[in-house]
Amino acid sequence: MNLSRLLITLAIHGVRYRLLKWAGHGVNPEALSLEVTHHCVARCVMCNIWKIPKDVKDVVLSGWLHLLSEPILGHLKELDITGGEPFLRSDLAAFLTEIAAMKRAHLPEIRSVAVTTNGFLTERVLETVRQVFPVLETNGIQMVLALAMDGVGEVHDRIRNVKGGWASLHSTIEGLKEIRKQHPTLILGLKTTILPENIVHLQKIAEYAREHGLFTIISPCIITSNRYANLDLGERLRFSPGDIEAMAAFYQSPYFQWGYHREMMLRFLSEGTVKKPCSAGFNYFFVRSTGEIFPCPLIDFSMGNLSHMSLEEAIHTPAAKQFRRKVGRFDACSTCTEPGLERYALPFEGFHYLQSYFRMGREPFLQLHRHMGLDKYV
């Protein structure tokens, strides 16, 4: 898409978004996050997902496939698979293979599948990627692996509470790099949660990423009753004034890659509130391992459960309509530093992204656009 057309499209999206929000109307989802399991091999200091009782059942494979066959997902462009640890599911390879097979009939616009993993199950990760990557690639679906890294070396083991975790993660990355030599379109990156324990290690993580050819997603821990169920950890995870200064210094440094997120985070660190667009409940939804459907992974507002309703039914309930009208005004919105949702919201909301062009100029804007992979959303 040429620049002039892109800017006109963003302006049109800006008008459409405001009309949709005023009316509370839903649209066909473009991005979907599936927490395919709550089981995990880590015991992270910032997350309580691993404390969910083991007898709480995950949605079975047929349930996930039934969801993805819904006609309302005909415009789905990006699928995010997360956990817990997704590679604990013995049927993950079968699931990814089925997604590729569904492209023609059910998911014609899907462009990428991203899997978040802690990378501890090295052999299973490598075996699965070797098996499914060629199938996804043949069907025009890009595979993205985001590996959790909260430090280089022993600090990572302390945060994840897994002895030898760093060594396993590093081994997994080295194995994935070998696969990438055969399949250059495999996208590999790091996802880092900033904590009081690892602020002084962020530069090392960024240097590691640069050395190994990995993208980075680096953002502060989030306290929420929903996704991470970690309200009880609020005091432990609180940043001191010195921590905030150190974060700001990192975001201002050349080690941080993501330009838009840098700008947003620096404003948040100086002012204490987040000001950014959001499309949660419009073009993005999050589904827990139990089948519970949420418009936002951070706000504890359930739209229903897959066990008794379809995604389309959930999207069009009166409660979902009211949620969309309030997007941006919930308490959690003022402190939301979740970077992933920015990618879905910027093109959809339109005006904020359009303003970035006039503020940044042509080349930095186009560089940001390419870096965030936003062509698929416009």
ZIUR-V829999 format. One record per residue. RES is the residue in three letters. PHI is phi in whole degrees, 0 to 359 (NA if undefined). D_FIRST is the distance of its C-alpha to the first C-alpha in whole Angstrom. Layout:
RES | PHI | D_FIRST
RES | PHI | D_FIRST
This chain:
MET | NA | 0
ASN | 286 | 4
LEU | 297 | 7
SER | 301 | 8
ARG | 294 | 7
LEU | 300 | 6
LEU | 294 | 10
ILE | 295 | 11
THR | 298 | 10
LEU | 296 | 12
ALA | 296 | 15
ILE | 296 | 15
HIS | 299 | 15
GLY | 298 | 18
VAL | 293 | 20
ARG | 299 | 20
TYR | 301 | 21
ARG | 291 | 24
LEU | 291 | 25
LEU | 297 | 25
LYS | 293 | 27
TRP | 301 | 29
ALA | 272 | 30
GLY | 77 | 30
HIS | 287 | 28
GLY | 267 | 26
VAL | 226 | 23
ASN | 291 | 22
PRO | 299 | 22
GLU | 252 | 19
ALA | 219 | 20
LEU | 216 | 24
SER | 250 | 27
LEU | 244 | 30
GLU | 275 | 33
VAL | 286 | 34
THR | 201 | 38
HIS | 263 | 40
HIS | 289 | 42
CYS | 210 | 41
VAL | 266 | 43
ALA | 257 | 43
ARG | 228 | 44
CYS | 297 | 42
VAL | 288 | 44
MET | 250 | 41
CYS | 218 | 40
ASN | 247 | 43
ILE | 303 | 41
TRP | 294 | 43
LYS | 274 | 46
ILE | 299 | 45
PRO | 307 | 48
LYS | 297 | 48
ASP | 278 | 49
VAL | 287 | 46
LYS | 280 | 44
ASP | 278 | 41
VAL | 300 | 39
VAL | 284 | 40
LEU | 305 | 37
SER | 298 | 37
GLY | 293 | 37
TRP | 295 | 33
LEU | 293 | 33
HIS | 297 | 34
LEU | 301 | 31
LEU | 289 | 28
SER | 271 | 29
GLU | 295 | 29
PRO | 304 | 27
ILE | 295 | 26
LEU | 266 | 24
GLY | 296 | 22
HIS | 251 | 18
LEU | 296 | 19
LYS | 248 | 17
GLU | 219 | 19
LEU | 241 | 23
ASP | 250 | 25
ILE | 249 | 28
THR | 220 | 31
GLY | 210 | 35
GLY | 31 | 37
GLU | 247 | 37
PRO | 304 | 35
PHE | 285 | 36
LEU | 287 | 40
ARG | 284 | 39
SER | 292 | 40
ASP | 257 | 38
LEU | 297 | 35
ALA | 299 | 34
ALA | 296 | 35
PHE | 298 | 33
LEU | 296 | 30
THR | 295 | 31
GLU | 294 | 31
ILE | 300 | 27
ALA | 299 | 26
ALA | 291 | 28
MET | 275 | 27
LYS | 302 | 23
ARG | 294 | 24
ALA | 270 | 26
HIS | 239 | 25
LEU | 234 | 22
PRO | 296 | 20
GLU | 257 | 17
ILE | 293 | 18
ARG | 245 | 16
SER | 208 | 19
VAL | 236 | 22
ALA | 249 | 24
VAL | 241 | 28
THR | 264 | 29
THR | 215 | 33
ASN | 276 | 36
GLY | 74 | 36
PHE | 282 | 40
LEU | 269 | 40
THR | 307 | 39
GLU | 296 | 40
ARG | 293 | 39
VAL | 298 | 36
LEU | 294 | 35
GLU | 298 | 37
THR | 295 | 34
VAL | 296 | 31
ARG | 301 | 33
GLN | 285 | 33
VAL | 264 | 30
PHE | 302 | 28
PRO | 300 | 28
VAL | 291 | 28
LEU | 296 | 25
GLU | 298 | 23
THR | 299 | 24
ASN | 265 | 23
GLY | 73 | 19
ILE | 246 | 20
GLN | 282 | 20
MET | 255 | 23
VAL | 237 | 23
LEU | 247 | 27
ALA | 251 | 27
LEU | 259 | 31
ALA | 288 | 33
MET | 221 | 35
ASP | 251 | 37
GLY | 173 | 39
VAL | 256 | 39
GLY | 98 | 43
GLU | 298 | 46
VAL | 299 | 44
HIS | 294 | 41
ASP | 298 | 44
ARG | 294 | 46
ILE | 290 | 43
ARG | 272 | 42
ASN | 55 | 46
VAL | 227 | 46
LYS | 293 | 48
GLY | 78 | 46
GLY | 297 | 43
TRP | 299 | 42
ALA | 299 | 43
SER | 294 | 41
LEU | 299 | 38
HIS | 299 | 38
SER | 297 | 39
THR | 296 | 36
ILE | 298 | 34
GLU | 298 | 36
GLY | 295 | 36
LEU | 293 | 32
LYS | 296 | 31
GLU | 295 | 33
ILE | 296 | 31
ARG | 297 | 28
LYS | 298 | 30
GLN | 278 | 30
HIS | 229 | 26
PRO | 299 | 24
THR | 277 | 21
LEU | 292 | 24
ILE | 259 | 22
LEU | 237 | 25
GLY | 205 | 26
LEU | 245 | 29
LYS | 239 | 29
THR | 244 | 32
THR | 262 | 34
ILE | 282 | 35
LEU | 228 | 39
PRO | 305 | 42
GLU | 288 | 43
ASN | 239 | 40
ILE | 303 | 39
VAL | 284 | 41
HIS | 254 | 39
LEU | 296 | 35
GLN | 297 | 35
LYS | 297 | 37
ILE | 297 | 34
ALA | 297 | 31
GLU | 293 | 33
TYR | 300 | 34
ALA | 300 | 30
ARG | 296 | 29
GLU | 297 | 32
HIS | 257 | 31
GLY | 70 | 27
LEU | 242 | 26
PHE | 285 | 24
THR | 230 | 26
ILE | 235 | 26
ILE | 234 | 29
SER | 211 | 30
PRO | 294 | 34
CYS | 300 | 35
ILE | 243 | 35
ILE | 263 | 38
THR | 207 | 38
SER | 281 | 40
ASN | 264 | 38
ARG | 306 | 36
TYR | 258 | 38
ALA | 47 | 41
ASN | 241 | 42
LEU | 302 | 44
ASP | 290 | 47
LEU | 260 | 45
GLY | 306 | 44
GLU | 293 | 47
ARG | 296 | 47
LEU | 264 | 43
ARG | 292 | 43
PHE | 271 | 42
SER | 279 | 45
PRO | 305 | 44
GLY | 293 | 44
ASP | 299 | 41
ILE | 296 | 39
GLU | 297 | 40
ALA | 294 | 39
MET | 297 | 36
ALA | 300 | 34
ALA | 297 | 35
PHE | 294 | 33
TYR | 296 | 30
GLN | 277 | 31
SER | 278 | 31
PRO | 288 | 29
TYR | 282 | 30
PHE | 268 | 27
GLN | 267 | 24
TRP | 268 | 22
GLY | 300 | 21
TYR | 295 | 21
HIS | 296 | 23
ARG | 302 | 26
GLU | 299 | 25
MET | 294 | 26
MET | 292 | 29
LEU | 297 | 30
ARG | 294 | 31
PHE | 296 | 32
LEU | 293 | 35
SER | 271 | 36
GLU | 255 | 36
GLY | 87 | 36
THR | 225 | 34
VAL | 265 | 30
LYS | 232 | 28
LYS | 204 | 25
PRO | 286 | 23
CYS | 216 | 23
SER | 238 | 22
ALA | 300 | 25
GLY | 88 | 27
PHE | 260 | 24
ASN | 257 | 21
TYR | 224 | 23
PHE | 215 | 27
PHE | 235 | 29
VAL | 240 | 32
ARG | 286 | 35
SER | 297 | 37
THR | 275 | 40
GLY | 95 | 37
GLU | 288 | 37
ILE | 257 | 34
PHE | 233 | 32
PRO | 286 | 29
CYS | 219 | 30
PRO | 289 | 31
LEU | 263 | 33
ILE | 261 | 35
ASP | 280 | 38
PHE | 231 | 37
SER | 270 | 37
MET | 265 | 36
GLY | 137 | 38
ASN | 230 | 38
LEU | 299 | 37
SER | 292 | 41
HIS | 226 | 41
MET | 202 | 38
SER | 276 | 34
LEU | 298 | 31
GLU | 299 | 30
GLU | 297 | 34
ALA | 296 | 34
ILE | 296 | 30
HIS | 254 | 32
THR | 287 | 35
PRO | 302 | 37
ALA | 295 | 37
ALA | 296 | 33
LYS | 298 | 32
GLN | 293 | 34
PHE | 301 | 33
ARG | 299 | 29
ARG | 294 | 31
LYS | 261 | 32
VAL | 306 | 29
GLY | 96 | 29
ARG | 246 | 33
PHE | 288 | 35
ASP | 303 | 37
ALA | 295 | 35
CYS | 295 | 32
SER | 287 | 33
THR | 234 | 34
CYS | 283 | 31
THR | 251 | 29
GLU | 295 | 28
PRO | 283 | 24
GLY | 298 | 23
LEU | 292 | 23
GLU | 298 | 20
ARG | 296 | 17
TYR | 278 | 18
ALA | 278 | 19
LEU | 303 | 16
PRO | 290 | 13
PHE | 286 | 16
GLU | 286 | 18
GLY | 82 | 16
PHE | 297 | 18
HIS | 298 | 19
TYR | 291 | 16
LEU | 298 | 15
GLN | 297 | 18
SER | 298 | 18
TYR | 298 | 15
PHE | 290 | 18
ARG | 280 | 21
MET | 267 | 19
GLY | 97 | 17
ARG | 302 | 14
GLU | 293 | 15
PRO | 300 | 17
PHE | 295 | 14
LEU | 294 | 11
GLN | 297 | 14
LEU | 298 | 15
HIS | 301 | 11
ARG | 290 | 11
HIS | 299 | 15
MET | 273 | 15
GLY | 62 | 13
LEU | 268 | 11
ASP | 303 | 8
LYS | 296 | 10
TYR | 262 | 11
VAL | 232 | 8
